[in-house]
Amino acid sequence: MKNKLKVKSEKLIVFKIFNYCLIFTIFYILFTALSCSPNKERIFKKDKILMDTLITITVVSDLKDTAEKAIDAAFSEIEYLEKLSNHYSPDSEITRINRNAGVSEVKVSDDILKLLEKALYVSENTEGAFDVTIGPVIALYDFNKKIRPDYGMIKKNLSLVNYRDIIINRDKSTVFLKKKGVLIDLGGIAKGYAADKAAETLKKQGIRSGLVAVAGDIKAFGLKPDGKPWKIGIRNPEAKDKEDDIMATVELEDMAISTSGDYERFFLFNGKRYHHLLNPKTGLSAQECRSVSIITKEGAFTDAFATGIFILGPEQGLKVLDKLGFEGMIIDSQGKSHLTQGIRKKIEFKRTVS
């Protein structure tokens, strides 16, 4: 199973990178005339492929050496997190947890404990719509080869999907999976968490303003050299060409944004769209939404809640956002927009929405 998963991951890397390059292009709107800033601060940017995707780190600084040192430190932090959380790697902490499912508890780092605690928080607040134990079901799909598993296989593996089977012991720094065969997959939260940690690293290096984009999970802090917030584009899930890619923009300062959409990894079979946002209760692609964008302080939460709310659907999703005080926009399966009150004040639409 592990070798199969590893091969599947490697085959998807090129596809993912191409797709995330497109996502990042439309999510991240840069600005001009930066050299006019009176304090001579400039923008420094560097790209790197990590976590099977394109990551771009942008900082504001008046010194090139300071900027490059900070960016390199942030990338090192992301590399460290990837080694801990990559369930395809035989040496990661997540793999050790999965390998010992139903057998024994595993001592892990503080970052993995925090990641799992945040994941469980999201699960509890989305009625299990977000569930990192979805691994056994995701492994049955191949979105690159357009393989749709038999529902009998899905139903069998659904018995292994239950976030309540994750037992965390904070005092001992251990994690235990109660049932043999359970597989944790942090793909729905790790990138947002990595954006958070990279931003923290940049601040420790003396950077007062920057932007970390781990694919479509973006963390912004501080202001641009012109004194304005960072402007981020939200993709139109129904876009058919580049001119129609961006549906709206929002300005961010010390906030994160993530968008989950059914256009990211999918294939069509007999006229039906099968995408990677699977409902943990059915093992099938969720059908009530086209995209969900979430804004709040932590990238880990924007990442995971975007997935969970996509699966919950517009009505329940808005209730969750209102309860938690998060801002968001949901585009339902009919193309209708559902917005929280908070985001209405920040969002600027590039086209008319229903």
C-alpha angles and dihedrals in degrees: 000000000000094000090047091051092048093051090046090051094050092050091052096050096083091046092048095048092051091048095045091047086059092045092049092047091058097037098051116059112186125203138226140227093045092147089069092071108123094223090051093236112160140196118254120187137182133180129208137168111238134141087027092294145077115276122192123191119192125185138180115228141142092222126061094207092052091049095048093047091051094047092049090050090051092051090050089055091052091048089052092051091048091055090052100044107033106113090192091062115088091214102049124111091239090055090051090051091049092045091055096045110144090004113071145338119263127218110231142177124273091252093059090047090052093046092052093044090053090046091053090048090055091046092052092049095047097045090248095307086127110051126162091200089072087103098105091056098042088053090064094062128076109191091179095056092034092240117166113191124229110264090235089063091046092051091050093052093044087075087070094054113094125118089206088072088072110094117191122193107193095184092056096032090232138137125204130186109210097209129054111241096032111136125198115213114185094186091115097056111016097081093052090047090049090053089053093050093046090052090050090052092051091053091050087054090057099261110144098186134030151127128233116194116187097182104296095345108096132185119190129187134175125001135292118259089264089060095250128121121259112271117221128189124222116214123240105237090208096050114141098179140018093262089064097040098105118061099175145346133226131192117232133195119172091345140106132226133195132178127200116195139174089231095068101079117001148121135201121239121179089343094307124116117232113191138171098256096096126186107237090214096055105019088228132113112276111247109191098080142045096194142352126200120192129190125193140122099278124060091206089062097043089051097048099036091050087060096041095048091046087059095042093054133227102297098048092034094059090049090055092048092049091048093051096039094239124146121232153147125222123196108199128212091271093053095254118144122230114190136185116233092248097057093048088073094051107035124092115194121217092198138025113275130199 
